[in-house]
Amino acid sequence: MAISDGHIPMDIEALIPHRDRMKLIDGVLYVGDEGAATTARVSDRWPLYEDGSVDPIVLIELVAQTAAVHISAKRQDGGHAADKRGWMVGIKKADFFRDRIPVDSGLKTSVKRLYEIDHYCVLEGEVFSGADLLCRVQIQVLRESDEESI
């Protein structure tokens, strides 16, 4: 799918397991073979909210959810059913450039896949508010193979 000024009509809840106040993504801007981009608006319902803003550590979750959109959409394009199993996510590196993120800030998160080996991949994500880079995060994702079961 191509980058668009608007949101791609996608059922986000079909791509990620998060619901209620843990679902941070509002819309999908782009999904491709190498990455994805999403939008979100900071809310007082978000985790780590306090006194009109959120702690930037919650942006790691935003990157992880955007990575889940990318991985799930890629799996669906490959003919696999939506993966409802959990994934192990580790943080390889995280750099934050703001101490707090105000409520109502519009955010754009992009992730790109750096490399993938079997059921393990490393992705780099960036979160912007307008032209301001808020964080850059590298995460590693490990999921069960299709043949394994819980």
C-alpha positions, 0 to 999 in steps of 0.5 A: 500500500502506498503512503497517503496523506490520509488514513488507509481504511484498515481494521486496526483491532484485526492487526493488534491485540490491544483494546481500550486504553492500551490501544494507542494507534488511531489510524494507519498511514502506510503499510509496506514490505519494509515498514509501516506508519501510524497516527495517534493522539495523546490522551489522558486515558493513556498509560503513564498519564499525569498532570496533562501529559504522558511519560515518553516511555509509553512511546515504546509501546506506540512503536511496538503497536506500529510494528505489530501493524506491519508484521500482522498486515504482512502475514495477512498479505502472505495468506496467513490468518491474523495472529492472536498469539502474544509476541516477545518484544525486547528493547534493544535501544531507546533514545528520548528527546522530550521529558513529557508529551502533552495531552492532545499532541498528534503523533506519527510513528514509523517503523522500518524492518532492519532485518529478519531471520525466521520468526525473529526481527529487529525494527527501528521506530521513530515518533514525531509530533509535527517536525519534532522527533520525540524518540527513536527506538529499536525493538526485537520481536520474537513470535511462535512459528506457525507450527508451534502451539501454546 
